């Protein structure tokens, strides 16, 4: 077991030495590495002492007239020492070769334009056509809801907004693209939505309290003069019959899971009316906080669609969304502050100003596709890119600049790790384009550090460095070797 431990320790040190070219570990990490090296040095000294003692014993035995066979047998029993020495020499040679290779010029990746064409093409040839098909299908679902299954005491559904990577023009997983749309909810007549910060989960989390309001003085629909708040008959019907408070709320707060189940039923019933039902198959997928389904035509063609629900903060581009959280448990009345609509507007703003051959989305796609996602998320890379797009001129994101911009992303991520700080793009950032409307509390807020957990958790910080080194190695190997 000692041999195995020593081999593993040597492998760790050499691997770290190879991968961390240009990386200076912090004091705590350096101290652990030095302790490990000292332990290995002591173990190697002990082994070589055993070898020396063995050799002396063999010389004594030879002088005493013993045969060569016992000597050979004893030497074979210590073959591990020589095997270890051989492995050490091989690993040392490999380390030197890799360090030398890392210092070599990138040789222009055998032509960056060719590399771009071979590896950074859009993963789906008919991506734009599929995006349009998804938008049209969701519009028909909402049309059926509005004119066929709509109930006046349930939330009003507004036009769906395309969000997420697929509609932004990139995808972290080429083989499994999910088309996400946000469906804004408005309160039904006689109700208002009051947004409150969640007292249990205050960071970026809210609750939506549903309140009755007086409509006596408001213009009523033709033939209706009732007020939910003041008409006794209407109030009694609201308590006993279907209503948003009774069916879609928990303790007067809008319930994400009840909303999701309600809309899943809407999709099932609406599908039977749509013409696509004659040639396509609808499969509902499990989800507690959204409406996920798959539309299939034939054995190969399929579309994965997810509808999430949101309540707009004032007239801004920030919504309270039903999308899943990273926490192990999230109450069903908790809604997360979502920037997905603002992000979509940001990338459309960039697309209008960037050159036709801009590679910013391809850089993001390539990095996200090779991410381990232990400490980093695709949102981390997306945030990095948005910061770089507002600091590096858009004229410098063409195909000829692809390798330089890819290296900029890695260097920026490295510097953020060293500082344990990556600021959220839409919080306290003066570089947000004016076309994006933010609520006042975000404009005036202090920058939000997405890497704050790395300051508090040394193990997470080490894991983040390891993931960065792996991502760096994968990207550079792809550029240098094409795989």
Secondary structure as UniProt FT lines:
FT   HELIX           2..19
FT   TURN            20..22
FT   HELIX           27..63
FT   TURN            64..65
FT   HELIX           68..77
FT   HELIX           79..103
FT   HELIX           107..110
FT   HELIX           112..119
FT   TURN            125..126
FT   HELIX           127..144
FT   HELIX           145..149
FT   TURN            152..153
FT   STRAND          156..157
FT   STRAND          161..163
FT   HELIX           165..168
FT   TURN            174..175
FT   STRAND          178..186
FT   TURN            189..190
FT   STRAND          191..197
FT   TURN            203..204
FT   STRAND          205..212
FT   TURN            216..217
FT   TURN            222..223
FT   TURN            228..230
FT   HELIX           232..240
FT   HELIX           244..247
FT   STRAND          249..250
FT   TURN            251..252
FT   STRAND          253..254
FT   HELIX           256..271
FT   TURN            272..273
FT   HELIX           275..278
FT   STRAND          281..285
FT   STRAND          291..297
FT   TURN            298..300
FT   STRAND          301..312
FT   TURN            314..315
FT   STRAND          319..321
FT   TURN            332..333
FT   STRAND          335..338
FT   HELIX           340..353
FT   TURN            356..357
FT   HELIX           360..369
FT   HELIX           378..389
FT   TURN            390..391
FT   HELIX           394..396
FT   HELIX           399..401
FT   HELIX           402..419
FT   TURN            425..426
FT   TURN            430..431
FT   TURN            434..435
FT   HELIX           440..443
FT   TURN            450..451
FT   HELIX           452..456
FT   HELIX           458..481
//
